[in-house]
């Protein structure tokens, strides 16, 4: 439940539209539901503005299915990241309107539309190989109510592909830059815009890339001000943080 839903329930109790007993029934599993293998935090949206997100990797198909069932019954929007096609098919068997974003590896169930944000988020990749991480960031941001500008395959090896998009990028409120290899694109973008830049190193690259370590270190040691860094391949973390920045008043 979010703040508005709790407030509405309390107003209904005060007006006599809802009984105290019915309100207690609604709140009885508040703030969490214990499934034995997981404790679902129904209170998180009220605390943070966003419902709990399911990290599906490492969970069984049945566990993911049960978590989705319980959360959707509480009329929550549900997002599951790093989800397999098998997990999606299991969720869809009980929630027919579940949506699977295959490249982003996200399952979504939307019970209510998020409040849209007027300002945009730009998501830029150095290469096409970075797109799965970029789509995880983009879909996450969109499911949280943001408008996303995608600019893919605009790395430093052909920087002219980025320059002509600068007016569009500068019109956005926050920029997510996703790059593997040597991770130089985040520093370049950070030196060209007056917006916060969230850098995402990816594990894309040859052996000396060390599975994304070289890009991570390059981004962490960037001389461009305003660049902050999330973990390797963490598109979800970047999209979520970008959404929080974009919603700030």
C-alpha positions in Angstrom: 0.0 0.0 0.0 1.1 3.5 -0.6 0.4 6.7 1.4 -2.6 7.7 -0.6 -4.2 4.3 -0.3 -3.8 4.2 3.5 -5.1 7.8 3.7 -8.1 6.8 1.7 -8.8 3.9 3.9 -8.6 6.0 7.1 -10.9 8.6 5.6 -13.5 5.9 4.8 -13.3 4.6 8.4 -13.8 8.2 9.7 -16.8 8.7 7.5 -18.3 5.3 8.3 -18.1 4.1 4.8 -15.7 1.3 6.0 -15.9 -0.4 9.3 -12.9 -0.7 11.7 -13.1 -4.5 11.3 -12.9 -4.3 7.5 -10.0 -1.8 7.7 -8.1 -4.2 10.0 -8.7 -7.0 7.5 -7.1 -4.9 4.8 -4.1 -4.1 7.0 -3.7 -7.5 8.7 -0.7 -8.5 6.5 0.8 -5.0 6.8 3.7 -4.5 6.6 4.8 -7.8 5.2 3.6 -11.3 4.2 5.8 -14.2 5.3 5.9 -17.0 2.7 8.6 -19.0 4.5 11.1 -18.6 1.6 10.4 -14.8 1.2 9.0 -12.0 3.3 7.1 -9.6 0.9 7.4 -6.0 2.0 4.0 -4.4 1.4 5.2 -1.3 3.4 8.0 -0.4 1.0 5.9 1.7 -1.4 4.6 3.8 1.5 8.2 4.4 2.8 10.0 4.9 -0.6 7.3 5.6 -3.2 8.0 2.4 -5.0 6.8 -1.2 -4.4 9.2 -4.0 -3.7 11.1 -5.2 -6.8 11.6 -9.0 -7.2 15.2 -10.1 -8.1 14.3 -13.4 -9.9 17.8 -14.8 -10.5 18.6 -17.5 -8.0 14.9 -18.1 -7.2 13.0 -21.1 -8.4 10.2 -20.8 -10.9 7.6 -21.7 -8.2 9.0 -19.1 -5.8 8.8 -16.3 -8.4 5.3 -17.4 -9.3 4.1 -17.3 -5.7 5.7 -13.9 -5.0 3.9 -12.5 -8.0 0.6 -14.0 -7.0 0.7 -12.5 -3.5 1.9 -9.1 -4.6 -0.6 -8.8 -7.4 -3.5 -9.8 -5.1 -2.6 -6.8 -3.0 -3.1 -4.7 -6.1 0.6 -3.8 -6.3 2.4 -3.1 -9.5 5.0 -5.9 -9.7 8.3 -5.9 -11.4 10.6 -8.9 -11.6 14.2 -8.5 -12.9 16.6 -11.0 -14.3 13.6 -13.3 -15.1 13.7 -16.2 -17.5 11.1 -17.1 -20.1 10.2 -20.1 -18.0 9.5 -17.8 -15.0 7.4 -15.6 -17.2 5.3 -18.5 -18.5 4.6 -19.6 -14.9 3.6 -16.2 -13.9 1.4 -15.7 -16.9 -0.4 -19.0 -16.1 -1.9 -17.3 -13.1 -1.8 -13.6 -14.2 -2.7 -13.5 -17.9 -1.9 -9.8 -18.2 1.7 -10.2 -17.2 4.2 -8.8 -19.7 7.7 -10.1 -20.5 10.4 -7.8 -21.9 12.8 -10.4 -23.3 15.9 -8.3 -23.9 15.5 -6.6 -20.5 14.7 -9.9 -18.8 11.9 -8.2 -16.9 8.4 -9.4 -16.0 5.8 -6.7 -15.2 2.3 -6.7 -13.9 0.6 -3.3 -13.8 -2.4 -3.0 -11.6 -2.3 0.8 -11.6 -0.6 3.3 -13.9 2.3 5.2 -12.3 2.1 9.0 -12.2 3.8 10.1 -15.4 6.8 12.5 -15.2 7.1 15.3 -17.7 10.9 15.4 -17.9 12.8 12.7 -19.7 15.6 10.3 -19.0 18.3 9.7 -21.7 19.8 6.2 -22.0 22.9 6.0 -24.1 25.0 2.9 -25.0 28.5 2.7 -26.4 27.6 -0.4 -28.5 24.8 -2.6 -29.6 26.2 -5.3 -27.3 25.3 -3.1 -24.3 21.6 -3.1 -25.2 20.4 -5.8 -22.8 21.7 -3.8 -19.8 20.3 -0.6 -21.4 16.9 -2.1 -21.9 16.9 -3.2 -18.3 17.4 0.4 -17.3 15.0 1.8 -19.9 12.1 -0.6 -19.1 12.6 -0.1 -15.4 12.4 3.7 -15.8 9.3 3.4 -18.1 7.5 1.1 -15.7 8.1 3.7 -13.0 6.4 6.3 -15.1 9.2 8.0 -17.0 9.6 8.9 -20.6 12.9 7.5 -22.0 15.0 8.7 -24.9 17.1 5.8 -26.2 20.4 6.4 -28.1 22.2 3.2 -28.8 25.6 2.4 -30.4 27.1 5.9 -30.0 30.5 5.0 -28.5 33.8 6.9 -28.6 35.1 5.0 -31.6 32.6 7.0 -33.7 31.8 10.0 -31.4 30.1 11.8 -34.3 27.2 9.5 -33.7 26.7 11.1 -30.3 27.3 14.8 -31.2 24.2 15.2 -33.4 22.0 13.9 -30.6 23.3 16.4 -28.0 20.4 18.8 -28.2 18.0 15.9 -27.4 20.3 14.6 -24.6 20.6 18.1 -23.0 16.8 18.4 -23.0 16.6 15.4 -20.6 16.9 15.7 -16.8 19.2 12.8 -16.1 21.4 10.8 -18.4 22.3 7.1 -18.1 25.5 6.0 -19.9 26.1 2.3 -20.5 29.5 1.1 -21.8 31.8 -1.9 -21.7 35.3 -2.2 -23.1 37.3 0.7 -21.6 34.1 2.5 -20.4 35.2 5.9 -21.8 31.8 7.1 -23.0 30.6 8.1 -19.5 33.5 10.6 -19.2 32.8 12.0 -22.6 29.1 12.5 -21.9 29.8 13.9 -18.5 32.0 16.6 -20.1 29.2 17.6 -22.5 26.1 18.0 -20.4 25.0 19.9 -17.3 22.8 17.0 -16.1 23.6 14.2 -13.6 25.2 11.2 -15.4 24.7 7.7 -14.1 27.4 5.4 -15.5 26.8 1.7 -15.9 29.9 -0.5 -16.7 29.0 -3.7 -18.6 30.8 -7.0 -18.8 31.1 -6.5 -22.6 34.7 -6.7 -23.8 37.7 -8.8 -24.5 39.9 -10.5 -21.9 41.6 -7.5 -20.4 38.2 -6.0 -19.7 38.1 -8.5 -16.8 34.3 -9.0 -17.1 33.6 -5.3 -16.7 36.3 -4.4 -14.1 38.2 -2.1 -16.5 35.0 -0.2 -17.4 34.1 0.1 -13.8 37.5 1.4 -12.7 37.5 3.9 -15.6 34.1 5.2 -14.7 35.0 5.4 -11.0 38.1 7.4 -11.8 36.5 9.7 -14.3 37.6 13.3 -14.3 34.2 14.5 -15.5 32.2 16.0 -12.6 28.7 14.8 -12.1 29.3 11.2 -13.0 28.2 8.6 -10.5 28.6 4.8 -11.0 26.5 1.7 -10.3 27.6 -1.9 -10.3 28.6 -3.9 -13.4 25.6 -4.7 -15.6 23.2 -3.1 -13.1 20.8 -1.6 -15.5 18.0 -1.9 -13.0 19.9 0.1 -10.4 20.6 2.9 -12.9 17.0 3.0 -14.2 15.6 3.1 -10.7 18.0 5.9 -9.5 17.4 7.9 -12.7 13.7 7.7 -12.0 14.2 9.0 -8.4 16.2 11.9 -9.7 13.7 12.6 -12.5 10.8 12.8 -9.9 12.6 15.3 -7.6 10.9 18.6 -7.4 
